[in-house]
Structures are given as C-alpha cells and as structure tokens.
Amino acid sequence: MGAQEGNVITFYDIPSRAPSGTWSPNAWKTRFALGFKGVPHKTQWVEFPDVAQTIKAINGAPTSKLPDGSDFYTLPVISDPNVPGKTPTVISDSWNIALYLDKHFPSAPLLIPPGTAILQEIYTEKVEELFLAPAAGLIVSLVPSVLNEGSLDYFIKTREFVFGKKLEELAPVGPVRDAALKGLEANLGKIAGLLDKYGEGREQLFIAGDEAIYADLLFAAFLEWIKIVAEKEVWSHIKTWHGGRWERFLTTVEQKYGQL
C-alpha cells in the first residue's frame, strides 16, 4: 500500500462468498474511485445486519430516512485518519466520497473535474434509467447466491419488502427473463449510440474521451455487480452484445482502477 496500515483510509464494505469478497455495486463505485485516485486503503468487512451500528460507532452519517422517519445507514463509508488535528473523518455515500477524494487528493486525476458535476449526474441518471432499472430485477434475485450467511436473511427480507414480492418472482427463468434481457440489450445499444455519437467515427468507451471520469466508474460498478452475481445468467449475454464493447469497457476499468 505504500503507507503504514494504521494511517490509511478504512473502506467499509459488505463481504460475500465471491472470490473478490466485494460484490455490491455501490461499494464498487468507491472501490474503483479509490483505485482511480491511487489512494492506499484497507477494507473492513461488515455484514448487512451490522451496518447501522458500525457506522454509528464511528460517527458516520445516515444516507436517507426510512418511512417511519428514522435514520437509514448504508455502505460504502470511508474513514480517513489523516486530516491534521482532527479525529478520523467519516464520509458516507459514494458520491460524497468521490468529492472528498478529489478535495483531499487533488494531485491525482480528478473524478469530477470542474464543470462536469451536473453533466455526470445527468449521464448517470440516463444509465440508471436505461440500464440499472431494467437490470435490477434480473440481478437482485440472484444476490443471495453470493452472500454470507450473516447477511442472507436481512437481504431477502428487506428486498422482498421493497419489491413487494418473493425474489424468485422478480425474473423467473423463461419468457419473463428472456424479455428482460432483450430489453436490456436494446437499452445498452442506446447508451452505446450516445457514446459513439461523439466518438468521431470510433468506439468511445468513456464519456469524456480517452480517460474515465466518475460517471464511467459508476457504470462499470453496475457491470461488475452483474458479472459477479449473475455471470452465467446475465453477464454471459451482455459481454457479447454490441461487438463485445461492454466487456472491453469493464476490463479496461478493472485493469486500471480495480485494486482491492
């Protein structure tokens, strides 16, 4: 890591039985961001039921409110012990973490260059609309297959409450899943068209040109989630679509920024 273990950022993540340990798309956003910035860090694994008490114990902030008005705590979170004269600085939410990394590690390439925040947010919303929303049902039902026992019941109960149905009903094998995959392929084609529209006649993997910025890492995080959780069921299809560009895109991000 190039720094003593006790002086590096602590990255709080949810573990799994996947070879990399990490699997959550939100965690991958921050993991790619740390790799992009070249920031030394260590990982502290926290099972789902322990997230709230862990974040409260380090004075981390909630990221939203539950319907009853109580605080809702989520990962990723980072804790930085290196701010002079202060107790460790704790940052919640992947977007806030990206802003923090740019501010406190300004010599590295910027995740959110000046003047791009609104544009990146608009692009991310488009990706979520065209890709994440239709993919969610396909993937969420398969997440339990990679979770540790300590997180399994929590995940199933909370996601079935959110979706209002059993996880296995979200994207059953057969016509429903086939239709979802076909729609997903069409929507990814729209994103490819949007990128290549400004690629001057060549394939453009990143929205700003030859180098990634934060919105690209968000998109890659969604793809990484699918690759880990549903490699056979979904990723095996996605990686062949549109001339294999999504596999090229994800491989590029993994190789450059995917430090664990």
C-alpha positions as CSV (number, residue, x, y, z in Angstrom):
1,M,0.0,0.0,0.0
2,G,3.0,2.3,0.4
3,A,1.7,3.6,3.8
4,Q,1.5,2.1,7.3
5,E,-1.6,0.1,7.8
6,G,-2.9,2.3,10.6
7,N,-2.6,5.5,8.6
8,V,-4.5,4.5,5.5
9,I,-8.2,5.1,4.8
10,T,-10.5,2.4,6.0
11,F,-13.1,1.4,3.5
12,Y,-16.2,-0.3,4.9
13,D,-17.7,-2.9,2.6
14,I,-20.2,-5.8,2.7
15,P,-18.5,-9.2,2.3
16,S,-19.6,-12.1,0.2
17,R,-18.5,-15.6,-0.9
18,A,-17.4,-14.2,-4.3
19,P,-13.6,-14.6,-4.9
20,S,-13.0,-10.8,-4.6
21,G,-15.1,-10.5,-1.5
22,T,-16.7,-7.3,-2.7
23,W,-19.9,-7.5,-4.8
24,S,-22.1,-4.5,-4.1
25,P,-22.4,-2.0,-7.0
26,N,-22.3,0.9,-4.5
27,A,-19.2,-0.4,-3.0
28,W,-17.6,-0.9,-6.4
29,K,-18.2,2.7,-7.1
30,T,-16.0,3.7,-4.2
31,R,-13.5,0.9,-4.8
32,F,-13.0,2.0,-8.4
33,A,-12.7,5.6,-7.2
34,L,-10.0,4.7,-4.7
35,G,-8.1,2.9,-7.4
36,F,-8.6,5.8,-9.8
37,K,-7.1,8.2,-7.3
38,G,-4.4,5.7,-6.2
39,V,-5.3,6.1,-2.6
40,P,-4.0,3.4,-0.2
41,H,-6.7,1.9,1.9
42,K,-7.7,-1.2,3.9
43,T,-11.1,-2.9,3.9
44,Q,-13.2,-3.6,6.9
45,W,-16.0,-6.1,6.2
46,V,-19.4,-5.5,7.7
47,E,-22.4,-7.9,7.3
48,F,-25.7,-6.3,6.5
49,P,-27.3,-6.5,10.0
50,D,-24.3,-4.8,11.5
51,V,-24.1,-1.8,9.1
52,A,-26.1,0.7,11.2
53,Q,-24.3,0.1,14.5
54,T,-20.9,0.1,12.8
55,I,-21.5,3.4,11.2
56,K,-23.0,5.0,14.3
57,A,-19.9,3.8,16.3
58,I,-17.6,5.8,14.1
59,N,-19.9,8.8,14.0
60,G,-20.8,8.3,10.3
61,A,-23.9,10.0,8.8
62,P,-27.1,8.3,7.6
63,T,-27.7,8.4,3.9
64,S,-31.5,8.7,4.0
65,K,-34.7,8.2,6.1
66,L,-36.9,5.2,6.5
67,P,-40.7,5.6,6.0
68,D,-41.1,5.9,9.8
69,G,-38.7,8.8,9.8
70,S,-35.7,7.0,11.4
71,D,-32.2,7.2,10.0
72,F,-31.1,4.7,7.4
73,Y,-27.4,3.8,7.2
74,T,-25.7,2.3,4.2
75,L,-22.3,1.4,2.8
76,P,-19.9,2.4,1.4
77,V,-18.3,4.5,4.0
78,I,-14.7,5.6,4.4
79,S,-12.8,6.7,7.5
80,D,-9.8,8.9,6.9
81,P,-7.3,9.2,9.9
82,N,-5.0,11.6,8.0
83,V,-6.7,15.0,8.5
84,P,-4.4,17.0,10.7
85,G,-5.7,18.0,14.2
86,K,-8.9,16.0,13.8
87,T,-10.4,12.7,14.7
88,P,-10.9,10.4,11.7
89,T,-13.1,12.0,9.1
90,V,-16.0,9.7,8.2
91,I,-17.7,10.1,4.8
92,S,-20.9,8.3,3.8
93,D,-22.4,7.8,0.3
94,S,-20.3,7.0,-2.8
95,W,-20.8,10.5,-4.4
96,N,-19.8,12.3,-1.3
97,I,-16.7,10.0,-1.1
98,A,-15.8,10.9,-4.6
99,L,-16.0,14.6,-3.8
100,Y,-13.9,14.1,-0.7
101,L,-11.2,12.1,-2.6
102,D,-10.9,14.9,-5.2
103,K,-10.6,17.5,-2.5
104,H,-8.0,15.8,-0.3
105,F,-6.0,14.0,-3.0
106,P,-6.0,16.8,-5.7
107,S,-2.7,15.9,-7.3
108,A,-4.2,12.7,-8.8
109,P,-6.6,12.8,-11.8
110,L,-10.0,14.2,-10.8
111,L,-13.0,12.1,-10.6
112,I,-15.3,15.1,-11.0
113,P,-13.4,17.7,-13.0
114,P,-14.6,21.3,-12.6
115,G,-17.8,22.0,-14.6
116,T,-18.7,18.3,-15.0
117,A,-20.7,17.5,-11.9
118,I,-24.1,18.3,-13.4
119,L,-23.2,16.6,-16.7
120,Q,-22.0,13.5,-14.9
121,E,-25.2,13.4,-12.8
122,I,-27.4,13.6,-16.0
123,Y,-25.4,10.9,-17.7
124,T,-25.7,8.7,-14.6
125,E,-29.4,9.2,-14.4
126,K,-29.6,8.1,-18.0
127,V,-27.6,5.0,-17.3
128,E,-29.8,4.2,-14.3
129,E,-32.9,4.7,-16.4
130,L,-31.8,2.6,-19.4
131,F,-29.6,0.0,-17.7
132,L,-29.9,-0.2,-13.9
133,A,-33.7,-0.1,-13.6
134,P,-34.4,-2.9,-16.1
135,A,-31.4,-5.0,-14.8
136,A,-32.3,-4.7,-11.1
137,G,-35.0,-7.4,-11.2
138,L,-32.7,-9.8,-13.1
139,I,-29.8,-9.4,-10.6
140,V,-31.4,-8.8,-7.2
141,S,-33.0,-12.2,-7.2
142,L,-29.5,-13.8,-7.6
143,V,-27.7,-11.8,-5.0
144,P,-28.4,-14.4,-2.2
145,S,-26.3,-16.9,-4.0
146,V,-23.1,-14.9,-3.2
147,L,-24.0,-13.6,0.3
148,N,-22.6,-14.9,3.5
149,E,-25.0,-16.5,6.0
150,G,-24.7,-13.4,8.2
151,S,-26.3,-11.2,5.6
152,L,-28.7,-13.6,3.8
153,D,-31.9,-13.2,5.9
154,Y,-31.5,-9.4,6.1
155,F,-31.1,-9.0,2.4
156,I,-34.0,-11.3,1.5
157,K,-36.5,-9.7,3.9
158,T,-35.6,-6.1,3.0
159,R,-35.6,-6.6,-0.8
160,E,-38.8,-8.6,-0.8
161,F,-40.4,-5.7,1.2
162,V,-39.1,-3.2,-1.3
163,F,-40.2,-5.1,-4.4
164,G,-43.4,-6.4,-2.8
165,K,-42.8,-10.0,-4.0
166,K,-40.6,-13.0,-3.5
167,L,-37.2,-12.6,-5.0
168,E,-37.7,-15.7,-7.2
169,E,-40.7,-14.0,-8.7
170,L,-38.7,-10.9,-10.0
171,A,-37.2,-12.6,-13.1
172,P,-38.2,-16.2,-13.4
173,V,-36.5,-18.4,-16.0
174,G,-38.4,-18.4,-19.2
175,P,-40.3,-15.7,-21.2
176,V,-40.1,-13.0,-18.5
177,R,-36.3,-13.3,-18.2
178,D,-35.8,-13.5,-21.9
179,A,-37.9,-10.4,-22.5
180,A,-35.9,-8.5,-19.8
181,L,-32.6,-9.5,-21.5
182,K,-33.9,-8.4,-24.9
183,G,-35.0,-5.0,-23.5
184,L,-31.7,-4.6,-21.7
185,E,-29.7,-5.3,-24.9
186,A,-31.8,-2.6,-26.7
187,N,-31.2,-0.1,-23.9
188,L,-27.4,-0.7,-23.8
189,G,-27.5,-0.1,-27.5
190,K,-28.9,3.3,-26.9
191,I,-26.0,4.1,-24.4
192,A,-23.5,2.8,-27.0
193,G,-25.1,5.1,-29.6
194,L,-24.9,8.1,-27.3
195,L,-21.2,7.5,-26.6
196,D,-20.2,6.8,-30.2
197,K,-22.2,9.8,-31.5
198,Y,-19.4,12.0,-30.2
199,G,-16.6,9.5,-30.8
200,E,-15.5,11.0,-34.2
201,G,-16.2,7.8,-36.0
202,R,-14.6,5.4,-33.5
203,E,-15.8,3.4,-30.5
204,Q,-15.8,5.7,-27.4
205,L,-15.8,3.8,-24.1
206,F,-15.7,6.8,-21.8
207,I,-18.0,9.8,-21.8
208,A,-15.1,12.3,-21.7
209,G,-13.0,10.7,-24.4
210,D,-10.0,8.5,-23.8
211,E,-9.9,8.7,-19.9
212,A,-12.5,7.8,-17.4
213,I,-14.3,10.1,-15.0
214,Y,-16.5,9.2,-12.1
215,A,-19.7,8.6,-14.1
216,D,-17.8,5.9,-16.1
217,L,-16.8,4.2,-12.9
218,L,-20.5,4.2,-11.7
219,F,-21.5,2.4,-14.9
220,A,-18.6,0.0,-14.5
221,A,-19.7,-0.7,-10.9
222,F,-23.1,-1.8,-12.2
223,L,-21.5,-4.1,-14.8
224,E,-19.1,-5.5,-12.1
225,W,-22.1,-6.3,-9.9
226,I,-23.7,-8.2,-12.7
227,K,-20.5,-10.0,-13.6
228,I,-20.0,-11.2,-10.0
229,V,-23.6,-12.0,-9.1
230,A,-25.0,-13.3,-12.4
231,E,-22.1,-14.2,-14.6
232,K,-23.8,-17.1,-16.3
233,E,-27.4,-15.8,-16.3
234,V,-26.8,-12.2,-17.5
235,W,-23.2,-11.2,-17.9
236,S,-22.5,-14.0,-20.4
237,H,-25.1,-12.3,-22.7
238,I,-24.0,-8.7,-22.0
239,K,-20.4,-9.3,-22.8
240,T,-21.2,-10.4,-26.3
241,W,-23.6,-7.5,-27.2
242,H,-22.6,-4.7,-29.4
243,G,-19.4,-6.3,-30.6
244,G,-18.2,-7.0,-27.1
245,R,-17.7,-3.4,-26.1
246,W,-19.1,-3.8,-22.6
247,E,-16.5,-6.5,-21.8
248,R,-13.8,-4.2,-23.2
249,F,-15.1,-1.3,-21.2
250,L,-15.2,-3.2,-17.9
251,T,-11.9,-5.0,-18.5
252,T,-10.3,-1.6,-19.1
253,V,-11.7,-0.2,-15.8
254,E,-10.8,-3.3,-13.9
255,Q,-7.2,-3.3,-15.1
256,K,-6.6,0.4,-14.4
257,Y,-8.7,1.0,-11.3
258,G,-9.8,-2.3,-9.8
259,Q,-7.4,-2.6,-6.9
260,L,-8.8,-4.5,-3.9
